[in-house]
Amino acid sequence: MKNRKTKTKLFKWSLDEIEGCLMLLVTIMLVIDVFLGILARFVHFEIVFATELGKYLFIWLCLLGISAAAKDNQHIRISIIVEKLPVSPRITWIVSQVIFLIFSILFFYVGMRLAWMHFIMDKSTVGFNFPMFVFTAALPVGFFLTSWRLIQDILNQIRRPGKNRWGMDQTTAQELGEQGSFNGTKRM
């Protein structure tokens, strides 16, 4: 029984921290790659794969970063529109997350097709003859994790309606207009 609880905790922790762990691993690989590239130039020895590998690792890092930002609610949003709408900020938050989810699922699908195409064609990178699907898999992996985080956030917002992610009160923009105030400032 205790072993099962430990496995469950480990699984939950790995799901919660997967982006951070993958980003740490890719960052370490990127730093080593850039260091070797700089060192090779310093001693006048050319490492063919250094630039190309760095580019693909950076793509992986960016796509994992999209998911990490979605998990921590760090994406840029324009809240002025929310203030003007006559609906609850909670509803607009859920709608915006659903739109982002549709976008993420679309990119997941396109990324899967691209990675599958590279796998079937046995396409490899130019510089160091490595399978290209390993790098194009960044798209479906990144957007799958992003979709997962968005679904979690949408469900949490539905389950706990008191929590407002926009940072506004649960008052509608119409009520704010009737009170003569937006964002806590009174109109004169």
CYANA upper distance limits for C-alpha pairs under 8 A (distance plus 0.5 A):
  1 MET  CA      5 LYS  CA      6.99
  2 LYS  CA      6 THR  CA      6.76
  3 ASN  CA      7 LYS  CA      6.73
  4 ARG  CA      8 THR  CA      6.62
  5 LYS  CA      9 LYS  CA      6.61
  6 THR  CA     10 LEU  CA      6.60
  7 LYS  CA     11 PHE  CA      6.55
  8 THR  CA     12 LYS  CA      6.61
  9 LYS  CA     13 TRP  CA      6.51
 10 LEU  CA     14 SER  CA      6.56
 11 PHE  CA     15 LEU  CA      6.74
 12 LYS  CA     16 ASP  CA      6.65
 13 TRP  CA     17 GLU  CA      6.48
 14 SER  CA     18 ILE  CA      5.88
 17 GLU  CA     21 CYS  CA      6.76
 18 ILE  CA     22 LEU  CA      6.58
 19 GLU  CA     23 MET  CA      6.38
 19 GLU  CA     64 LEU  CA      6.51
 19 GLU  CA     65 GLY  CA      7.94
 19 GLU  CA     67 SER  CA      7.45
 19 GLU  CA     68 ALA  CA      6.30
 19 GLU  CA    145 LEU  CA      8.45
 20 GLY  CA     24 LEU  CA      6.53
 20 GLY  CA     68 ALA  CA      7.68
 21 CYS  CA     25 LEU  CA      6.78
 22 LEU  CA     26 VAL  CA      6.64
 22 LEU  CA     64 LEU  CA      8.06
 23 MET  CA     27 THR  CA      6.40
 23 MET  CA     61 LEU  CA      6.39
 23 MET  CA     64 LEU  CA      7.02
 23 MET  CA     65 GLY  CA      7.94
 24 LEU  CA     28 ILE  CA      6.67
 25 LEU  CA     29 MET  CA      6.80
 26 VAL  CA     30 LEU  CA      6.50
 26 VAL  CA     57 LEU  CA      6.81
 26 VAL  CA     60 TRP  CA      7.84
 26 VAL  CA     61 LEU  CA      6.90
 27 THR  CA     31 VAL  CA      6.59
 27 THR  CA     57 LEU  CA      8.35
 27 THR  CA     61 LEU  CA      7.63
 28 ILE  CA     32 ILE  CA      6.71
 29 MET  CA     33 ASP  CA      6.58
 29 MET  CA     57 LEU  CA      8.13
 30 LEU  CA     34 VAL  CA      6.61
 30 LEU  CA     54 GLY  CA      6.29
 30 LEU  CA     57 LEU  CA      6.58
 30 LEU  CA     58 PHE  CA      7.72
 31 VAL  CA     35 PHE  CA      6.48
 32 ILE  CA     36 LEU  CA      6.59
 33 ASP  CA     37 GLY  CA      6.66
 33 ASP  CA     50 ALA  CA      6.30
 33 ASP  CA     53 LEU  CA      7.79
 33 ASP  CA     54 GLY  CA      6.76
 34 VAL  CA     38 ILE  CA      6.66
 34 VAL  CA     50 ALA  CA      7.27
 34 VAL  CA     51 THR  CA      8.23
 34 VAL  CA     54 GLY  CA      7.22
 35 PHE  CA     39 LEU  CA      6.52
 36 LEU  CA     40 ALA  CA      6.40
 36 LEU  CA     47 ILE  CA      8.42
 36 LEU  CA     50 ALA  CA      7.72
 37 GLY  CA     41 ARG  CA      6.84
 37 GLY  CA     46 GLU  CA      8.40
 37 GLY  CA     47 ILE  CA      7.00
 37 GLY  CA     50 ALA  CA      5.86
 37 GLY  CA     51 THR  CA      7.73
 38 ILE  CA     42 PHE  CA      6.71
 39 LEU  CA     43 VAL  CA      6.89
 40 ALA  CA     44 HIS  CA      6.42
 40 ALA  CA     45 PHE  CA      5.28
 40 ALA  CA     46 GLU  CA      6.28
 40 ALA  CA     47 ILE  CA      6.91
 41 ARG  CA     45 PHE  CA      6.37
 41 ARG  CA     46 GLU  CA      7.04
 48 VAL  CA     52 GLU  CA      8.43
 48 VAL  CA    127 GLY  CA      6.40
 48 VAL  CA    128 PHE  CA      7.38
 49 PHE  CA     53 LEU  CA      6.18
 49 PHE  CA    127 GLY  CA      5.81
 49 PHE  CA    128 PHE  CA      5.92
 50 ALA  CA     54 GLY  CA      6.57
 51 THR  CA     55 LYS  CA      6.79
 52 GLU  CA     56 TYR  CA      6.97
 52 GLU  CA    127 GLY  CA      7.16
 53 LEU  CA     57 LEU  CA      6.57
 54 GLY  CA     58 PHE  CA      6.55
 55 LYS  CA     59 ILE  CA      6.91
 56 TYR  CA     60 TRP  CA      6.88
 56 TYR  CA    135 PHE  CA      6.63
 57 LEU  CA     61 LEU  CA      6.67
 57 LEU  CA    135 PHE  CA      8.34
 58 PHE  CA     62 CYS  CA      6.68
 59 ILE  CA     63 LEU  CA      6.76
 59 ILE  CA    138 ALA  CA      7.76
 60 TRP  CA     64 LEU  CA      6.63
 60 TRP  CA    135 PHE  CA      7.82
 60 TRP  CA    138 ALA  CA      5.74
 60 TRP  CA    139 LEU  CA      8.43
 60 TRP  CA    142 GLY  CA      8.25
 61 LEU  CA     65 GLY  CA      6.50
 62 CYS  CA     66 ILE  CA      6.94
 63 LEU  CA     67 SER  CA      7.46
 63 LEU  CA    138 ALA  CA      7.01
 63 LEU  CA    139 LEU  CA      7.16
 63 LEU  CA    142 GLY  CA      5.35
 63 LEU  CA    143 PHE  CA      7.77
 64 LEU  CA     68 ALA  CA      6.86
 64 LEU  CA    138 ALA  CA      8.33
 64 LEU  CA    141 VAL  CA      8.36
 64 LEU  CA    142 GLY  CA      5.50
 64 LEU  CA    145 LEU  CA      8.32
 65 GLY  CA     69 ALA  CA      6.47
 66 ILE  CA     70 ALA  CA      6.69
 66 ILE  CA    142 GLY  CA      7.59
 66 ILE  CA    143 PHE  CA      8.38
 66 ILE  CA    146 THR  CA      7.12
 67 SER  CA     71 LYS  CA      6.63
 67 SER  CA    142 GLY  CA      6.76
 67 SER  CA    143 PHE  CA      7.54
 67 SER  CA    145 LEU  CA      6.15
 67 SER  CA    146 THR  CA      4.64
 67 SER  CA    147 SER  CA      8.42
 67 SER  CA    149 ARG  CA      7.42
 68 ALA  CA     72 ASP  CA      6.82
 68 ALA  CA    146 THR  CA      8.13
 69 ALA  CA     73 ASN  CA      6.23
 69 ALA  CA     74 GLN  CA      5.26
 69 ALA  CA     75 HIS  CA      6.40
 70 ALA  CA     74 GLN  CA      6.77
 70 ALA  CA     75 HIS  CA      6.94
 70 ALA  CA    146 THR  CA      6.78
 70 ALA  CA    149 ARG  CA      6.77
 70 ALA  CA    150 LEU  CA      7.22
 71 LYS  CA    146 THR  CA      8.12
 71 LYS  CA    149 ARG  CA      5.86
 71 LYS  CA    150 LEU  CA      7.91
 71 LYS  CA    153 ASP  CA      8.37
 78 ILE  CA     82 VAL  CA      8.32
 79 SER  CA     83 GLU  CA      6.93
 79 SER  CA    166 TRP  CA      7.62
 80 ILE  CA     84 LYS  CA      7.10
 81 ILE  CA     85 LEU  CA      6.94
 82 VAL  CA     89 PRO  CA      6.87
 82 VAL  CA     92 THR  CA      7.28
 82 VAL  CA    173 ALA  CA      8.01
 83 GLU  CA     89 PRO  CA      8.37
 83 GLU  CA    172 THR  CA      8.13
 83 GLU  CA    173 ALA  CA      5.61
 83 GLU  CA    182 PHE  CA      7.96
 84 LYS  CA    173 ALA  CA      5.90
 84 LYS  CA    174 GLN  CA      8.00
 85 LEU  CA    172 THR  CA      7.93
 85 LEU  CA    173 ALA  CA      6.16
 85 LEU  CA    174 GLN  CA      7.76
 86 PRO  CA    172 THR  CA      6.13
 86 PRO  CA    173 ALA  CA      5.64
 86 PRO  CA    174 GLN  CA      5.53
 87 VAL  CA     91 ILE  CA      7.35
 87 VAL  CA     92 THR  CA      7.70
 87 VAL  CA    172 THR  CA      5.95
 87 VAL  CA    173 ALA  CA      7.41
 87 VAL  CA    174 GLN  CA      8.39
 88 SER  CA     92 THR  CA      7.09
 88 SER  CA    170 GLN  CA      6.70
 88 SER  CA    171 THR  CA      7.09
 88 SER  CA    172 THR  CA      5.55
 88 SER  CA    173 ALA  CA      8.25
 89 PRO  CA     93 TRP  CA      6.52
 89 PRO  CA    164 ASN  CA      7.61
 89 PRO  CA    166 TRP  CA      7.27
 89 PRO  CA    168 MET  CA      7.73
 89 PRO  CA    169 ASP  CA      8.39
 89 PRO  CA    170 GLN  CA      6.75
 89 PRO  CA    171 THR  CA      8.19
 89 PRO  CA    172 THR  CA      7.36
 90 ARG  CA     94 ILE  CA      6.81
 90 ARG  CA    157 GLN  CA      8.07
 90 ARG  CA    161 PRO  CA      7.73
 90 ARG  CA    164 ASN  CA      6.41
 90 ARG  CA    165 ARG  CA      7.83
 90 ARG  CA    166 TRP  CA      8.31
 90 ARG  CA    170 GLN  CA      7.70
 91 ILE  CA     95 VAL  CA      6.66
 92 THR  CA     96 SER  CA      6.48
 93 TRP  CA     97 GLN  CA      6.64
 93 TRP  CA    165 ARG  CA      7.47
 93 TRP  CA    166 TRP  CA      7.54
 94 ILE  CA     98 VAL  CA      6.63
 94 ILE  CA    154 ILE  CA      6.45
 94 ILE  CA    157 GLN  CA      7.69
 95 VAL  CA     99 ILE  CA      6.74
 96 SER  CA    100 PHE  CA      6.70
 97 GLN  CA    101 LEU  CA      6.49
 97 GLN  CA    150 LEU  CA      6.89
 97 GLN  CA    153 ASP  CA      8.46
 97 GLN  CA    154 ILE  CA      7.21
 98 VAL  CA    102 ILE  CA      6.68
 98 VAL  CA    150 LEU  CA      8.26
 98 VAL  CA    154 ILE  CA      8.09
 99 ILE  CA    103 PHE  CA      6.81
100 PHE  CA    104 SER  CA      6.62
100 PHE  CA    150 LEU  CA      8.25
101 LEU  CA    105 ILE  CA      6.56
101 LEU  CA    146 THR  CA      8.40
101 LEU  CA    147 SER  CA      6.11
101 LEU  CA    150 LEU  CA      6.66
101 LEU  CA    151 ILE  CA      7.97
102 ILE  CA    106 LEU  CA      6.65
103 PHE  CA    107 PHE  CA      6.83
104 SER  CA    108 PHE  CA      6.50
104 SER  CA    143 PHE  CA      5.88
104 SER  CA    144 PHE  CA      7.92
104 SER  CA    146 THR  CA      7.23
104 SER  CA    147 SER  CA      6.32
105 ILE  CA    109 TYR  CA      6.64
105 ILE  CA    143 PHE  CA      7.39
105 ILE  CA    144 PHE  CA      7.80
105 ILE  CA    147 SER  CA      7.03
106 LEU  CA    110 VAL  CA      6.77
107 PHE  CA    111 GLY  CA      6.31
107 PHE  CA    139 LEU  CA      7.65
107 PHE  CA    140 PRO  CA      7.69
107 PHE  CA    143 PHE  CA      7.01
108 PHE  CA    112 MET  CA      6.55
108 PHE  CA    139 LEU  CA      6.87
108 PHE  CA    140 PRO  CA      4.93
108 PHE  CA    141 VAL  CA      8.05
108 PHE  CA    142 GLY  CA      8.38
108 PHE  CA    143 PHE  CA      5.63
108 PHE  CA    144 PHE  CA      6.55
109 TYR  CA    113 ARG  CA      6.82
109 TYR  CA    140 PRO  CA      7.53
110 VAL  CA    114 LEU  CA      6.71
110 VAL  CA    140 PRO  CA      8.32
111 GLY  CA    115 ALA  CA      6.54
111 GLY  CA    136 THR  CA      7.55
111 GLY  CA    137 ALA  CA      7.42
111 GLY  CA    138 ALA  CA      8.40
111 GLY  CA    139 LEU  CA      5.36
111 GLY  CA    140 PRO  CA      5.35
112 MET  CA    116 TRP  CA      6.42
112 MET  CA    137 ALA  CA      7.66
112 MET  CA    139 LEU  CA      7.91
112 MET  CA    140 PRO  CA      5.91
113 ARG  CA    117 MET  CA      6.49
114 LEU  CA    118 HIS  CA      6.76
114 LEU  CA    133 PHE  CA      8.47
114 LEU  CA    136 THR  CA      7.36
115 ALA  CA    119 PHE  CA      6.64
115 ALA  CA    132 MET  CA      8.37
115 ALA  CA    133 PHE  CA      5.33
115 ALA  CA    134 VAL  CA      8.20
115 ALA  CA    136 THR  CA      5.68
115 ALA  CA    137 ALA  CA      5.93
116 TRP  CA    120 ILE  CA      6.57
116 TRP  CA    133 PHE  CA      7.58
117 MET  CA    121 MET  CA      6.50
118 HIS  CA    122 ASP  CA      6.37
118 HIS  CA    123 LYS  CA      5.71
118 HIS  CA    124 SER  CA      8.44
118 HIS  CA    132 MET  CA      6.64
118 HIS  CA    133 PHE  CA      5.67
118 HIS  CA    136 THR  CA      8.40
119 PHE  CA    123 LYS  CA      7.15
119 PHE  CA    131 PRO  CA      8.14
119 PHE  CA    132 MET  CA      7.94
119 PHE  CA    133 PHE  CA      5.92
122 ASP  CA    131 PRO  CA      7.41
122 ASP  CA    132 MET  CA      8.32
123 LYS  CA    131 PRO  CA      6.60
123 LYS  CA    132 MET  CA      6.12
123 LYS  CA    133 PHE  CA      7.97
124 SER  CA    129 ASN  CA      5.72
124 SER  CA    130 PHE  CA      5.60
124 SER  CA    131 PRO  CA      4.78
124 SER  CA    132 MET  CA      5.10
124 SER  CA    133 PHE  CA      8.34
125 THR  CA    129 ASN  CA      5.47
125 THR  CA    130 PHE  CA      5.83
125 THR  CA    131 PRO  CA      6.86
125 THR  CA    132 MET  CA      6.00
131 PRO  CA    135 PHE  CA      8.33
132 MET  CA    136 THR  CA      6.86
133 PHE  CA    137 ALA  CA      6.19
134 VAL  CA    138 ALA  CA      7.99
136 THR  CA    140 PRO  CA      8.46
137 ALA  CA    141 VAL  CA      6.61
138 ALA  CA    142 GLY  CA      6.19
139 LEU  CA    143 PHE  CA      6.54
140 PRO  CA    144 PHE  CA      6.19
141 VAL  CA    145 LEU  CA      6.72
142 GLY  CA    146 THR  CA      6.67
143 PHE  CA    147 SER  CA      6.41
144 PHE  CA    148 TRP  CA      6.62
145 LEU  CA    149 ARG  CA      6.73
146 THR  CA    150 LEU  CA      6.67
147 SER  CA    151 ILE  CA      6.61
148 TRP  CA    152 GLN  CA      6.76
149 ARG  CA    153 ASP  CA      6.69
150 LEU  CA    154 ILE  CA      6.59
151 ILE  CA    155 LEU  CA      6.63
152 GLN  CA    156 ASN  CA      6.60
153 ASP  CA    157 GLN  CA      6.54
154 ILE  CA    158 ILE  CA      6.72
155 LEU  CA    159 ARG  CA      6.59
156 ASN  CA    160 ARG  CA      6.40
157 GLN  CA    161 PRO  CA      6.23
157 GLN  CA    163 LYS  CA      7.48
162 GLY  CA    170 GLN  CA      8.41
164 ASN  CA    168 MET  CA      7.21
164 ASN  CA    169 ASP  CA      7.73
164 ASN  CA    170 GLN  CA      7.50
168 MET  CA    183 ASN  CA      7.97
171 THR  CA    175 GLU  CA      6.82
171 THR  CA    176 LEU  CA      7.39
172 THR  CA    176 LEU  CA      6.91
173 ALA  CA    177 GLY  CA      6.63
173 ALA  CA    182 PHE  CA      8.36
174 GLN  CA    178 GLU  CA      6.76
175 GLU  CA    179 GLN  CA      6.70
176 LEU  CA    180 GLY  CA      6.65
176 LEU  CA    181 SER  CA      5.92
176 LEU  CA    182 PHE  CA      6.39
177 GLY  CA    181 SER  CA      6.52
177 GLY  CA    182 PHE  CA      7.55
180 GLY  CA    186 LYS  CA      6.47
180 GLY  CA    187 ARG  CA      6.04
181 SER  CA    185 THR  CA      5.77
181 SER  CA    186 LYS  CA      5.04
181 SER  CA    187 ARG  CA      6.30
182 PHE  CA    186 LYS  CA      7.66
